[in-house]
Amino acid sequence: MRTVAVLGGGIGGLAASYYLCKSPQVTKVIILESSSRFGGWLWSTRRSDGAVFEHGPRGIRPAGAVGCNTLNMVDDLGLAGEILPVTYSHVASKNRYLYVNKQLHRMPSGISGLLRIVPPFSRPLLMNVALEMLVKKGKEEDETIYSFVSRRLGKELADIAVDSLCRGVFAGDCRKLSVRSCFPVLYNAEQHRGSLTLGMLLGSGPTPVVPPGPLSQRSIKESWAQWSLSRGMESLPESITEFLQQSGRVQLHREAAVKQISPSASGWMIHLEDGVISADHIISALPAKALSSALPSSCQPLIQQLQDISAVTVAVVNLEYEGSILPVMGFGHLVPSSEDRGLLGVIYDSIPFPQHDRPNGQTTRVTVMMGGAWFQEVFGVLEVTEEHLLARATEAVRCHLGVTAVPSWNRVSLQRDCIPQYYQGHFRRVEFMRSFIKKNNLSLSLIGSSYDGVSVNDVIFSGWTAVEELLGARVNTGT
């Protein structure tokens, strides 16, 4: 394997390149990124006074094989000293809220929360859990998250908690999203144990195994729920980029949009605005639709499937207020679609990561998330102004949190097509695409958030998996 071209310089493309550099089998890696910066949705603003604001993911979970894999990489990159852990005992882990019927409600937690009635729910959640074990296993190969949870845990939980959760995680509609692709742990629990409760207690089938390095071991010992980095999440792609530059085997190209890729005798010819690059293999970390427009017509069945994976747009509004303005302490609150279709939730950034606040003088940072699957319905198809989004966000903070003050600083970011939507049957689509690639002996790997999970951990792990499959050997995960 002489030359591998990686299309897309977001965290997926950077991760794949990092793993490729760990192998002596690869002579040269070429990264082609269409924008002016690497890192994709991992994007932080670092203000000169020391404050940090996230315009994308703001915390990563350490749990499971994929979480362990990311921490191994972070350790290897020398970022362990910059980790900001949030433990399970932290108030941001224990307190999460729902905004229902124009009121904030703390989500039930612990045994006492399960035993009693906690508004906005009309009965103790332990009843839902107990009755769930009596529900018969579903016969469909996939179903929507809403249908799955309604069937197993009741309509109320689906309408309020799960609707809100899917808006917070996927900015999506649980009535369309696939349980098998979005929450494989739940789907597998039912398939293997006949019950979510038993699946959680006894395990729900085989999972990948990644040997934990020192940082991952520390996260287990200290009970981390999530973590960030002292200079913001963008430090991760920046550190990978620096590692790749120093490796001597990677060519990094910014503002290098891929126009067309065509098969060649040795692999692929990649056509850019100002030239052609040849590669033995392509790892595509592009969004599915972007890849579909670059593939040759001989890949029409693959193109069609790629075009059917849609993504949603999210407006992210960072706000900073002088003083301490929050009426409650916690991670933030989510809003079910029945309450406000356009407003997904508000994150109280200063609670989990006070280290990102301005060092001098107390401030409170919050982030308002809007749109998602409801973006066009609420904000229209024409260009929406930053002023309108800012007004909508500050009004939400005023109504939901009782904050009458005007924010002292703001940043409005419109993240277009940032979260792919795994609709019912998504797993079949991905199966078909990978089968088509294999049958046609295409030197092509599909990674990134369009296929196997939208979280930062999932995307990084998809890069590791692709490189391992390509090279046919266990790839060093950074331990």
C-alpha positions as CSV (number, residue, x, y, z in Angstrom):
1,M,0.0,0.0,0.0
2,R,2.0,3.0,-1.3
3,T,-0.4,6.0,-1.3
4,V,-3.7,6.4,0.6
5,A,-5.8,9.5,-0.1
6,V,-8.0,10.6,2.8
7,L,-11.0,12.8,1.7
8,G,-12.1,15.2,4.4
9,G,-10.0,16.7,7.1
10,G,-12.5,16.6,9.9
11,I,-11.9,14.5,13.0
12,G,-12.7,11.3,11.1
13,G,-10.2,11.9,8.3
14,L,-7.5,13.1,10.7
15,A,-8.0,10.0,12.9
16,A,-7.7,7.7,9.9
17,S,-4.5,9.5,8.8
18,Y,-3.1,9.2,12.4
19,Y,-3.7,5.4,12.4
20,L,-2.2,5.1,8.9
21,C,0.9,6.8,10.1
22,K,1.2,4.1,12.8
23,S,1.8,1.5,10.1
24,P,5.0,1.0,8.1
25,Q,2.9,-0.5,5.3
26,V,1.9,3.0,4.1
27,T,4.4,5.2,2.3
28,K,2.4,8.3,1.8
29,V,-0.9,9.8,3.1
30,I,-2.6,12.7,1.3
31,I,-5.4,14.6,3.2
32,L,-7.7,16.7,1.0
33,E,-9.9,19.2,3.0
34,S,-12.2,21.5,1.1
35,S,-12.3,24.3,3.7
36,S,-9.6,26.5,5.1
37,R,-9.2,24.6,8.4
38,F,-8.9,21.0,9.7
39,G,-11.1,19.7,12.5
40,G,-14.6,19.8,11.0
41,W,-17.2,20.3,13.7
42,L,-14.6,20.3,16.5
43,W,-14.4,24.1,16.5
44,S,-13.5,26.3,19.5
45,T,-13.3,30.1,20.0
46,R,-10.5,31.0,22.4
47,R,-10.9,34.6,23.4
48,S,-7.8,36.7,24.4
49,D,-9.1,37.0,28.0
50,G,-8.9,33.2,28.4
51,A,-12.6,32.3,27.9
52,V,-13.3,29.3,25.6
53,F,-16.5,28.7,23.6
54,E,-17.5,25.5,21.7
55,H,-19.4,25.7,18.4
56,G,-19.6,21.9,18.1
57,P,-19.2,19.0,20.6
58,R,-18.2,20.2,24.0
59,G,-17.7,17.0,26.0
60,I,-16.7,13.4,25.1
61,R,-17.7,10.3,27.0
62,P,-14.9,7.9,28.1
63,A,-17.1,4.8,28.3
64,G,-16.8,1.6,26.3
65,A,-14.4,0.5,23.6
66,V,-14.9,3.7,21.5
67,G,-14.3,6.0,24.5
68,C,-11.2,4.1,25.5
69,N,-9.9,4.2,22.0
70,T,-10.2,8.0,21.9
71,L,-8.5,8.4,25.3
72,N,-5.6,6.2,24.1
73,M,-5.1,8.6,21.2
74,V,-5.3,11.6,23.4
75,D,-2.7,10.1,25.7
76,D,-0.4,9.3,22.7
77,L,-0.7,12.9,21.4
78,G,0.5,14.2,24.8
79,L,-2.8,15.9,25.7
80,A,-3.3,14.0,29.1
81,G,-2.2,17.1,31.0
82,E,-4.9,19.2,29.3
83,I,-7.9,16.9,30.2
84,L,-10.8,18.4,32.1
85,P,-12.7,15.5,33.6
86,V,-16.3,15.7,34.8
87,T,-17.0,12.8,37.3
88,Y,-20.4,11.0,37.7
89,S,-20.7,12.6,41.2
90,H,-20.4,16.1,39.7
91,V,-23.6,18.2,39.7
92,A,-23.5,18.5,35.9
93,S,-23.7,14.6,35.7
94,K,-26.4,14.3,38.3
95,N,-28.7,17.1,37.3
96,R,-30.2,17.2,33.8
97,Y,-33.4,19.0,33.1
98,L,-36.4,18.9,30.8
99,Y,-38.4,22.1,29.9
100,V,-42.0,20.9,29.8
101,N,-45.3,22.9,30.3
102,K,-43.2,26.1,30.6
103,Q,-41.3,24.7,33.6
104,L,-37.9,23.2,34.3
105,H,-38.1,19.6,35.6
106,R,-35.1,17.7,37.0
107,M,-34.8,14.3,35.4
108,P,-35.2,11.4,37.9
109,S,-31.9,9.9,39.1
110,G,-30.9,7.3,41.6
111,I,-33.2,4.7,43.2
112,S,-35.4,7.3,45.0
113,G,-36.0,9.0,41.6
114,L,-37.3,5.8,40.2
115,L,-39.6,5.0,43.1
116,R,-41.6,8.1,43.3
117,I,-43.6,10.2,40.9
118,V,-41.3,12.9,39.5
119,P,-43.0,15.5,37.2
120,P,-43.4,15.8,34.3
121,F,-44.0,12.0,34.5
122,S,-47.4,10.8,35.8
123,R,-46.1,7.6,37.5
124,P,-42.9,6.2,39.1
125,L,-40.4,5.2,36.3
126,L,-39.8,2.0,38.2
127,M,-43.2,0.8,37.0
128,N,-42.1,1.3,33.4
129,V,-38.9,-0.6,34.0
130,A,-40.7,-3.5,35.8
131,L,-43.4,-3.8,33.1
132,E,-40.8,-3.6,30.3
133,M,-39.5,-7.1,31.2
134,L,-43.0,-8.5,30.4
135,V,-43.1,-7.0,26.9
136,K,-42.6,-9.5,24.0
137,K,-39.6,-9.1,21.7
138,G,-40.3,-7.2,18.5
139,K,-40.2,-9.1,15.2
140,E,-39.2,-6.2,12.9
141,E,-35.5,-6.0,11.8
142,D,-35.6,-2.3,12.6
143,E,-38.1,0.3,13.9
144,T,-38.2,3.9,14.8
145,I,-36.9,4.9,18.2
146,Y,-40.3,6.3,19.1
147,S,-42.1,3.0,18.2
148,F,-39.5,0.9,20.1
149,V,-39.6,3.0,23.3
150,S,-43.5,3.4,23.2
151,R,-43.8,-0.4,22.9
152,R,-41.3,-1.3,25.6
153,L,-41.5,1.6,28.1
154,G,-44.7,3.4,27.4
155,K,-45.9,6.4,25.3
156,E,-45.3,9.0,28.0
157,L,-41.6,8.2,28.2
158,A,-41.3,8.2,24.4
159,D,-43.2,11.5,24.1
160,I,-41.2,13.5,26.7
161,A,-37.9,11.9,27.6
162,V,-36.9,10.1,24.4
163,D,-38.2,12.8,22.1
164,S,-36.0,15.3,24.0
165,L,-33.0,12.9,24.1
166,C,-33.0,12.4,20.3
167,R,-33.2,16.2,19.8
168,G,-30.2,16.6,22.1
169,V,-28.1,13.9,20.6
170,F,-29.1,13.8,16.9
171,A,-31.0,17.1,16.6
172,G,-33.5,14.6,15.1
173,D,-37.1,13.3,15.2
174,C,-37.4,10.1,17.1
175,R,-40.5,9.2,15.0
176,K,-38.1,8.8,12.0
177,L,-34.8,7.8,13.5
178,S,-33.7,4.1,13.6
179,V,-33.3,2.4,17.0
180,R,-31.0,-0.2,15.5
181,S,-28.6,2.4,14.1
182,C,-28.9,5.2,16.7
183,F,-29.1,3.1,19.8
184,P,-27.7,-0.3,18.9
185,V,-27.3,-1.2,22.6
186,L,-31.0,-1.0,23.2
187,Y,-31.8,-2.9,20.0
188,N,-29.3,-5.6,20.9
189,A,-30.5,-5.8,24.5
190,E,-34.0,-6.7,23.2
191,Q,-32.7,-9.1,20.6
192,H,-30.2,-11.0,22.9
193,R,-32.1,-10.8,26.3
194,G,-35.7,-10.1,25.3
195,S,-35.6,-7.0,27.7
196,L,-33.7,-3.7,28.0
197,T,-33.5,-4.2,31.7
198,L,-31.9,-7.7,31.4
199,G,-29.7,-6.5,28.6
200,M,-28.3,-3.7,30.8
201,L,-27.8,-6.1,33.7
202,L,-26.4,-9.1,31.8
203,G,-24.9,-7.6,28.7
204,S,-26.4,-7.4,25.2
205,G,-24.0,-9.3,23.0
206,P,-20.3,-9.0,21.9
207,T,-18.7,-5.5,21.8
208,P,-15.3,-4.5,20.4
209,V,-12.4,-4.8,22.8
210,V,-9.8,-2.0,23.1
211,P,-7.0,-2.4,25.6
212,P,-7.2,0.6,28.0
213,G,-4.1,2.8,28.2
214,P,-3.1,4.8,31.3
215,L,-5.5,7.7,30.7
216,S,-8.4,5.3,30.0
217,Q,-7.6,3.4,33.2
218,R,-7.5,6.7,35.1
219,S,-11.0,7.6,33.7
220,I,-12.4,4.3,35.1
221,K,-10.7,4.7,38.5
222,E,-11.9,8.3,38.9
223,S,-15.4,7.6,37.4
224,W,-15.4,10.2,34.6
225,A,-18.8,10.8,32.9
226,Q,-17.2,13.1,30.3
227,W,-14.2,15.2,29.5
228,S,-13.0,18.2,27.6
229,L,-9.6,19.9,27.0
230,S,-8.3,23.0,28.7
231,R,-8.1,25.0,25.4
232,G,-11.3,23.5,24.0
233,M,-12.1,20.5,21.9
234,E,-10.4,21.9,18.8
235,S,-7.1,21.1,20.6
236,L,-7.6,17.4,19.5
237,P,-7.7,18.0,15.7
238,E,-4.9,20.6,16.1
239,S,-2.7,18.0,17.9
240,I,-3.4,15.3,15.3
241,T,-2.6,17.8,12.5
242,E,0.7,18.6,14.2
243,F,1.5,14.9,14.7
244,L,0.8,14.3,11.0
245,Q,3.0,17.2,9.8
246,Q,5.9,15.9,11.9
247,S,5.5,12.3,10.6
248,G,7.1,13.3,7.3
249,R,4.6,10.9,5.5
250,V,1.6,13.1,5.2
251,Q,0.7,15.8,2.7
252,L,-2.0,18.1,4.2
253,H,-4.0,20.1,1.6
254,R,-6.5,22.8,2.7
255,E,-9.0,24.4,0.3
256,A,-8.7,21.3,-1.9
257,A,-12.3,20.3,-2.8
258,V,-12.6,17.0,-4.6
259,K,-14.4,17.5,-7.9
260,Q,-14.4,14.0,-9.3
261,I,-12.8,10.7,-8.6
262,S,-12.2,8.1,-11.4
263,P,-10.8,4.6,-11.4
264,S,-7.3,4.1,-12.7
265,A,-5.0,1.1,-13.3
266,S,-3.4,1.5,-9.8
267,G,-6.5,2.7,-7.9
268,W,-7.9,6.2,-8.3
269,M,-7.4,9.5,-10.0
270,I,-8.7,12.4,-7.8
271,H,-9.5,15.5,-9.7
272,L,-9.2,18.8,-7.8
273,E,-9.7,22.4,-9.0
274,D,-6.1,22.8,-9.9
275,G,-4.7,19.3,-10.6
276,V,-5.0,15.6,-10.3
277,I,-3.7,13.3,-7.5
278,S,-3.3,9.5,-7.9
279,A,-3.8,7.1,-5.0
280,D,-3.9,3.3,-4.4
281,H,-6.7,3.6,-2.0
282,I,-9.3,6.2,-0.9
283,I,-10.6,6.6,2.7
284,S,-13.6,8.9,2.4
285,A,-14.5,10.8,5.5
286,L,-16.8,13.2,3.4
287,P,-20.5,13.5,4.2
288,A,-22.4,10.9,2.2
289,K,-23.9,13.4,-0.2
290,A,-20.6,15.1,-0.9
291,L,-19.0,11.7,-1.8
292,S,-22.0,10.9,-4.0
293,S,-21.4,13.9,-6.3
294,A,-17.7,13.0,-6.8
295,L,-18.1,9.3,-7.6
296,P,-18.0,8.0,-11.3
297,S,-21.2,6.9,-13.0
298,S,-20.1,3.3,-12.8
299,C,-20.9,3.6,-9.1
300,Q,-24.5,4.6,-9.6
301,P,-26.1,2.1,-7.1
302,L,-23.7,3.4,-4.5
303,I,-24.3,7.0,-5.4
304,Q,-28.1,6.5,-5.0
305,Q,-27.7,5.1,-1.5
306,L,-25.3,7.9,-0.5
307,Q,-27.7,10.5,-1.7
308,D,-30.5,9.0,0.5
309,I,-28.5,9.8,3.8
310,S,-29.7,13.3,4.7
311,A,-28.3,15.6,7.4
312,V,-29.8,18.4,9.5
313,T,-28.7,22.0,10.2
314,V,-28.3,23.3,13.7
315,A,-28.0,26.9,14.9
316,V,-25.5,27.1,17.8
317,V,-25.7,30.3,19.8
318,N,-23.0,30.9,22.4
319,L,-23.9,33.5,25.1
320,E,-21.9,34.9,28.0
321,Y,-23.6,36.8,30.9
322,E,-22.0,38.8,33.6
323,G,-22.3,37.2,37.1
324,S,-24.1,34.0,38.1
325,I,-27.5,33.9,36.4
326,L,-28.6,30.3,36.4
327,P,-31.6,29.4,38.7
328,V,-30.5,25.7,38.8
329,M,-27.2,23.8,38.7
330,G,-26.7,21.0,36.1
331,F,-25.6,20.2,32.6
332,G,-28.5,21.9,30.9
333,H,-32.0,21.3,29.7
334,L,-33.6,19.7,26.7
335,V,-37.0,20.7,25.1
336,P,-39.4,18.1,23.7
337,S,-40.8,18.9,20.2
338,S,-44.3,19.2,21.7
339,E,-43.1,22.2,23.8
340,D,-41.1,24.1,21.1
341,R,-40.2,22.5,17.8
342,G,-37.4,25.0,16.9
343,L,-35.6,25.0,20.3
344,L,-33.6,21.8,21.0
345,G,-32.0,22.7,24.3
346,V,-29.8,24.9,26.4
347,I,-26.4,23.8,27.8
348,Y,-25.1,25.4,30.9
349,D,-21.4,25.4,29.8
350,S,-20.1,27.0,33.0
351,I,-21.3,24.2,35.2
352,P,-19.4,21.2,33.7
353,F,-16.4,23.3,32.5
354,P,-15.9,26.4,34.7
355,Q,-12.2,26.3,33.6
356,H,-13.4,27.8,30.2
357,D,-14.9,30.8,31.9
358,R,-13.1,34.2,31.8
359,P,-10.6,34.0,34.7
360,N,-11.3,37.5,36.0
361,G,-14.8,38.3,37.2
362,Q,-17.6,35.8,37.4
363,T,-19.5,35.0,34.2
364,T,-21.9,32.4,33.0
365,R,-21.6,30.7,29.6
366,V,-24.6,29.0,28.0
367,T,-25.2,27.5,24.5
368,V,-28.6,27.5,22.8
369,M,-29.2,24.8,20.1
370,M,-31.9,25.4,17.6
371,G,-33.4,23.8,14.4
372,G,-32.2,20.3,13.6
373,A,-34.9,18.3,11.9
374,W,-37.3,21.3,12.3
375,F,-34.9,24.0,11.0
376,Q,-36.7,24.7,7.7
377,E,-40.2,24.4,9.2
378,V,-39.3,27.0,11.9
379,F,-36.7,29.3,10.3
380,G,-37.7,28.9,6.6
381,V,-35.8,27.8,3.5
382,L,-34.4,31.3,2.8
383,E,-31.2,32.7,4.5
384,V,-32.0,33.3,8.2
385,T,-30.2,36.2,9.8
386,E,-27.8,36.0,12.7
387,E,-29.9,38.7,14.4
388,H,-33.0,36.6,14.3
389,L,-31.2,33.5,15.7
390,L,-29.6,35.6,18.4
391,A,-33.0,37.1,19.4
392,R,-34.6,33.7,19.5
393,A,-31.8,32.3,21.7
394,T,-31.8,35.1,24.2
395,E,-35.6,35.0,24.4
396,A,-35.3,31.2,25.2
397,V,-32.8,31.9,28.0
398,R,-35.2,34.7,29.4
399,C,-38.3,32.5,29.3
400,H,-36.8,29.2,30.4
401,L,-34.3,30.4,33.0
402,G,-35.7,33.8,34.0
403,V,-32.7,35.7,32.9
404,T,-33.6,39.3,32.2
405,A,-30.0,40.5,31.7
406,V,-28.6,41.1,28.2
407,P,-25.6,38.9,27.2
408,S,-22.3,40.6,27.3
409,W,-20.9,38.5,24.5
410,N,-22.4,36.3,21.8
411,R,-21.4,34.2,18.8
412,V,-24.0,32.7,16.3
413,S,-22.8,29.7,14.2
414,L,-25.0,28.1,11.6
415,Q,-23.8,24.5,11.3
416,R,-25.2,23.4,7.9
417,D,-25.9,19.7,7.4
418,C,-23.8,18.9,10.5
419,I,-25.6,15.8,11.9
420,P,-26.5,12.9,9.6
421,Q,-29.9,11.3,10.2
422,Y,-30.1,7.5,10.5
423,Y,-33.6,6.9,9.4
424,Q,-35.4,3.5,9.8
425,G,-33.6,0.9,7.6
426,H,-30.2,2.8,7.7
427,F,-28.3,-0.4,8.6
428,R,-29.5,-2.0,5.3
429,R,-28.3,1.0,3.3
430,V,-24.8,0.8,4.9
431,E,-24.7,-2.9,4.4
432,F,-25.6,-2.5,0.7
433,M,-22.9,0.2,0.2
434,R,-20.1,-1.8,1.8
435,S,-21.2,-5.0,-0.1
436,F,-21.2,-3.0,-3.4
437,I,-17.7,-1.8,-2.7
438,K,-16.5,-5.3,-1.9
439,K,-18.2,-7.0,-4.9
440,N,-16.7,-4.4,-7.3
441,N,-13.2,-4.6,-5.7
442,L,-13.2,-0.8,-5.1
443,S,-10.2,0.5,-3.2
444,L,-12.6,2.6,-1.1
445,S,-13.4,2.8,2.6
446,L,-16.4,4.8,4.1
447,I,-15.8,6.4,7.4
448,G,-17.2,9.4,9.3
449,S,-20.6,10.3,10.8
450,S,-22.7,9.3,7.9
451,Y,-22.5,5.6,8.5
452,D,-21.7,4.0,11.9
453,G,-22.4,6.6,14.6
454,V,-22.4,10.4,14.9
455,S,-20.4,10.9,18.2
456,V,-16.8,12.0,18.1
457,N,-15.8,8.6,19.6
458,D,-17.8,6.7,16.9
459,V,-16.2,8.8,14.1
460,I,-12.6,8.3,15.4
461,F,-13.3,4.6,15.9
462,S,-14.6,4.3,12.3
463,G,-11.2,5.6,11.2
464,W,-9.4,3.0,13.2
465,T,-11.7,0.2,11.9
466,A,-11.1,1.2,8.3
467,V,-7.4,1.3,8.6
468,E,-7.3,-2.1,10.4
469,E,-9.4,-3.6,7.7
470,L,-7.3,-2.0,4.9
471,L,-4.0,-3.1,6.3
472,G,-5.2,-6.5,7.7
473,A,-3.4,-6.0,11.0
474,R,-4.1,-4.8,14.5
475,V,-3.5,-1.0,14.4
476,N,-1.8,0.7,17.3
477,T,-4.6,2.7,19.1
478,G,-2.1,4.9,20.9
479,T,-1.3,2.8,24.0
